[in-house]
Amino acid sequence: MQTQNRLFDEFAKFLTNAAGAARGMREEAETMFRTQMERIAGQMDFVKREEFDAVKAMAAKARAQVDALEARIATLEARVGGGRVVRAPIAANRPRRSPRKLKRR
């Protein structure tokens, strides 16, 4: 009986040591992975959260101003145009002409 208990004790010690080694290897792998990811993220051009929130607030404010101006323009156009919307033709697709020089006579 003594030999079997000793064999089981040695086997239990071996498994305990193997589990400890596996845990240590896992922690080391996580640390290496985290270090690599921080290095890669440091090389990339990421924006900070504070900067993102500031730009987001600026965009929301600009959008509100645009909406207010669009409503104001619509009311002014309705007033001037007698209830119909008058819009200028869009000349974005026409090529631009160079201004002519005035000739003196």
C-alpha positions as CSV (number, residue, x, y, z in Angstrom):
1,M,0.0,0.0,0.0
2,Q,2.8,2.3,0.7
3,T,4.1,2.3,-2.9
4,Q,0.7,3.1,-4.4
5,N,0.2,6.1,-2.1
6,R,3.7,7.4,-2.9
7,L,3.1,7.0,-6.6
8,F,-0.2,8.9,-6.3
9,D,1.5,11.6,-4.3
10,E,4.2,12.0,-6.9
11,F,1.7,12.1,-9.7
12,A,-0.4,14.8,-7.8
13,K,2.8,16.9,-7.3
14,F,3.6,16.6,-11.0
15,L,0.1,17.7,-12.0
16,T,0.2,20.6,-9.6
17,N,3.6,21.7,-10.9
18,A,2.3,21.3,-14.5
19,A,-0.7,23.4,-13.8
20,G,1.4,26.1,-12.2
21,A,3.7,26.1,-15.2
22,A,0.8,26.3,-17.6
23,R,-0.7,29.3,-15.7
24,G,2.7,31.0,-15.7
25,M,3.0,30.5,-19.5
26,R,-0.5,31.8,-20.0
27,E,0.2,35.0,-18.0
28,E,3.5,35.5,-19.9
29,A,1.7,35.1,-23.3
30,E,-1.0,37.6,-22.2
31,T,1.7,40.0,-21.2
32,M,3.5,39.7,-24.5
33,F,0.3,40.0,-26.4
34,R,-0.7,43.1,-24.5
35,T,2.7,44.7,-25.0
36,Q,2.6,44.0,-28.8
37,M,-0.9,45.4,-29.1
38,E,0.1,48.6,-27.2
39,R,3.1,49.0,-29.4
40,I,1.0,48.6,-32.6
41,A,-1.6,50.9,-31.3
42,G,1.0,53.5,-30.4
43,Q,2.3,53.4,-34.0
44,M,-1.2,54.0,-35.5
45,D,-2.7,57.4,-35.7
46,F,-5.7,56.9,-33.3
47,V,-7.7,59.9,-32.0
48,K,-8.1,60.3,-28.3
49,R,-11.6,60.0,-26.8
50,E,-11.6,63.6,-25.6
51,E,-10.8,64.8,-29.1
52,F,-13.5,62.7,-30.6
53,D,-16.1,63.9,-28.2
54,A,-15.1,67.5,-28.8
55,V,-15.4,67.1,-32.6
56,K,-18.7,65.3,-32.2
57,A,-20.1,68.2,-30.1
58,M,-18.9,70.7,-32.7
59,A,-20.5,68.7,-35.5
60,A,-23.8,68.5,-33.6
61,K,-23.7,72.3,-33.0
62,A,-22.9,72.9,-36.7
63,R,-25.8,70.7,-37.7
64,A,-28.2,72.6,-35.5
65,Q,-27.0,75.9,-37.0
66,V,-27.4,74.5,-40.5
67,D,-31.0,73.4,-39.7
68,A,-31.8,76.8,-38.3
69,L,-30.4,78.6,-41.3
70,E,-32.2,76.3,-43.7
71,A,-35.5,77.1,-42.0
72,R,-34.7,80.8,-42.0
73,I,-33.8,80.7,-45.7
74,A,-37.1,78.9,-46.5
75,T,-39.2,81.5,-44.7
76,L,-37.3,84.3,-46.5
77,E,-37.7,82.7,-49.9
78,A,-41.4,82.2,-49.2
79,R,-41.7,85.8,-48.3
80,V,-39.8,87.1,-51.3
81,G,-41.2,84.6,-53.8
82,G,-44.9,85.0,-52.9
83,G,-45.1,81.5,-51.4
84,R,-43.1,79.7,-54.1
85,V,-39.6,78.7,-53.6
86,V,-37.1,80.5,-55.9
87,R,-33.8,78.9,-56.3
88,A,-30.8,80.0,-58.4
89,P,-29.6,77.5,-61.0
90,I,-26.6,75.5,-59.9
91,A,-23.6,76.2,-62.1
92,A,-21.4,73.5,-60.7
93,N,-21.1,71.5,-63.9
94,R,-20.5,74.5,-66.2
95,P,-16.8,75.2,-66.9
96,R,-15.6,78.5,-65.5
97,R,-14.6,81.2,-67.9
98,S,-11.7,83.4,-67.2
99,P,-12.7,87.1,-66.7
100,R,-12.2,89.2,-69.8
101,K,-9.9,92.1,-69.6
102,L,-11.4,95.5,-70.3
103,K,-10.0,97.2,-73.3
104,R,-9.4,100.9,-73.1
105,R,-10.5,103.0,-76.1
